[in-house]
Amino acid sequence: MNFPDFSQASFLRQHIRSILDFYEPNVEDPHGGFYQNFLDDGKVYDHQTRHLVSSARFVFNYARAFLEFNDPKYLKRVNSGIEFIRNAHFNPQFKSYGWLLNVEQGKVETKDDNNHCYGFAFVMLAYSWAIKVGHSKAEEYLEETWSTMERVFWDADNLLYKDEFDGTLSKDSGYRGQNANMHTCEALIAAYHATSKQKFLDRAMILADSIVNRQAALTNGFIWEHFHRDWTVDLEYNQDDPKNLFRPWGFQPGHQTEWAKLLLMLYQLTNKPWLLERAQQLFTRTLAISWDEKNKGIAYGFDLQNKICDGEKYFWVQAESFAAAAYLYAHTKKQEYLHWYQKIWQYSWEHMVDHKYGAWFRILSNDNQKLENTKSPIGKTDYHTMGACYDVLSLRLSDS
């Protein structure tokens, strides 16, 4: 196969456009917000189900698209997306956000009103990017979300965020997880860039240190997903449900490399050497275990003995990993990271990218066969793939 030059800015912009084009014909719900379940060919297979994470990720997608391409329709979608979050997901009584909705002809029914820090993180991310495109109330909404997270989710004793509360934000489920903290760190970095408020950067640094140093030290330097209420490691959580969409069992290679990317984003802002050192450790150790030498691509999970426990290939794992490799190369100029960037992209271009209909397949088998015909069910939205391309664009590996 002939490959494009994956480091070229022109390639990255064109690839982003091709993903936007996949969603373009069918994404808008005329009653507000966005449809969130798409087949391989871009047709909507479920018009009713709306997830908070997808609602927020679409705002991110279109805010970044507007900043990159200056098309007014993308700005209109940012405003529509924020309005949907406020009118459909947000509960003003508790300042909470419904996790899962059923929407028909503009009528909203809340199917799951539990409140997840993971969801709040993406709401914060959406508001941060909405600030950057000039939304008049986004900074007010961001501050409101920050305040609620401080009051409800922040665990000051352990310097991490709690994970899940009921619909009234009063009952703690007791579950603790790294994933919510990782995406909150991402959102805090975005909030700092949007507002220049030091509190957001300071908290992002605290989260990074708590997860990649203190918590990872409990499991040989790798970042485990699940913890008990007191932040001791929970090795059994979801062992019987290893493919859980948001809380899978095992070490997640994609989360190790995603943390590496976030550490380097913080390194850009603070120049603290430990961030660069830890990012290199996480990336190098993870790829040594999870890269599939036979079939190529990065496996989904490995166990406590560093053996692959889930060899399937997920789109977001490849995307976050090539972004991490690009950041590592930009900050170290070590050729090994540029090699990894090209290698992961070549695999993705050959197997994960749908060259017929556009966007990326969500999941492939260990030997790179399609497993389903749903290109983008709730949660996906290609936020990871386009976001990774924007990340690499910001590094200017190539200016052409």
DAVENHU-V999635 format. One record per backbone hydrogen bond with DSSP energy under -0.5 kcal/mol. CO is the residue of the C=O (numbers start at 1). NH is the residue of the N-H. Records with the same first field share a line. If there is no record, write none. Layout:
BEGIN
CO: NH / NH
END
This chain:
BEGIN
4: 6
5: 8
8: 12
9: 13
10: 14
11: 15
12: 16
13: 17
14: 18
15: 19
16: 20
17: 21
18: 22
19: 23
20: 24
21: 25
23: 26 / 27
27: 35
28: 30
29: 32
33: 29
37: 45 / 46
38: 375 / 376
39: 42
43: 39
46: 36
48: 103
50: 101
51: 55
52: 56
53: 57
54: 58
55: 59
56: 60
57: 61
58: 62
59: 63
60: 64
61: 65
62: 66
63: 67
64: 68
65: 69
66: 70
70: 72
71: 74 / 75
72: 76
73: 77
74: 78
75: 79
76: 80
77: 81
78: 82
79: 83
80: 84
81: 85
82: 86
83: 87
84: 88 / 89
85: 89 / 90
89: 98
90: 92
91: 94 / 95 / 96
96: 91
99: 52
100: 111 / 112
101: 50
102: 109
104: 107
107: 104
109: 102 / 111
112: 99 / 100
114: 116
115: 165
116: 120
117: 121
118: 122
119: 123
120: 124
121: 125
122: 126
123: 127
124: 128
125: 129
126: 130
127: 131
128: 132
129: 133
130: 135
131: 134
135: 138
137: 141
138: 142
139: 143
140: 144
141: 145
142: 146
143: 147
144: 148
145: 149
146: 150
147: 151
148: 152 / 153
149: 153 / 154
153: 162
154: 156
155: 158 / 159 / 160
160: 155
163: 117
164: 173
165: 115
166: 169
170: 172
171: 166
175: 163
176: 227
177: 181
178: 182
179: 183
180: 184
181: 185
182: 186
183: 187
184: 188
185: 189
186: 190
187: 191
188: 192
189: 193
190: 194
191: 195
192: 196
196: 198
197: 200 / 201
198: 202
199: 203
200: 204
201: 205
202: 206
203: 207
204: 208
205: 209
206: 210
207: 211
208: 212
209: 213 / 214
210: 215
211: 216
213: 217
215: 218
216: 219 / 221
217: 220
219: 222
222: 224
223: 252
225: 178
226: 234
227: 176
228: 231
232: 228
233: 235
236: 239
238: 241
241: 244
251: 253 / 302
252: 255 / 256
253: 257
254: 258
255: 259
256: 260
257: 261
258: 262
259: 263
260: 264
261: 265
262: 266
263: 267
264: 268
265: 269
266: 270
267: 271
271: 273
272: 275 / 276
273: 277
274: 278
275: 279
276: 280
277: 281
278: 282
279: 283
280: 284
281: 285
282: 286
283: 287
284: 288
285: 289
286: 289 / 290
287: 291
290: 299
291: 293
292: 296
297: 292
300: 253
301: 309 / 310
302: 251
303: 306
307: 303
310: 300 / 301
312: 300 / 314
313: 364
314: 318
315: 319
316: 320
317: 321
318: 322
319: 323
320: 324
321: 325
322: 326
323: 327
324: 328
325: 329
326: 330
327: 331
328: 332
329: 333
334: 337 / 338
335: 339
336: 340
337: 341
338: 342
339: 343
340: 344
341: 345
342: 346
343: 347
344: 348
345: 349
346: 350
347: 351 / 352
348: 352 / 353
352: 361
353: 355
354: 358
359: 354
362: 315
363: 371
364: 313
365: 368
369: 365
373: 40 / 375
376: 38
377: 380
380: 383
382: 386
383: 387
384: 388
385: 389
386: 390
387: 391
388: 392
389: 393
390: 394
391: 395
392: 395 / 396 / 397
393: 396
END
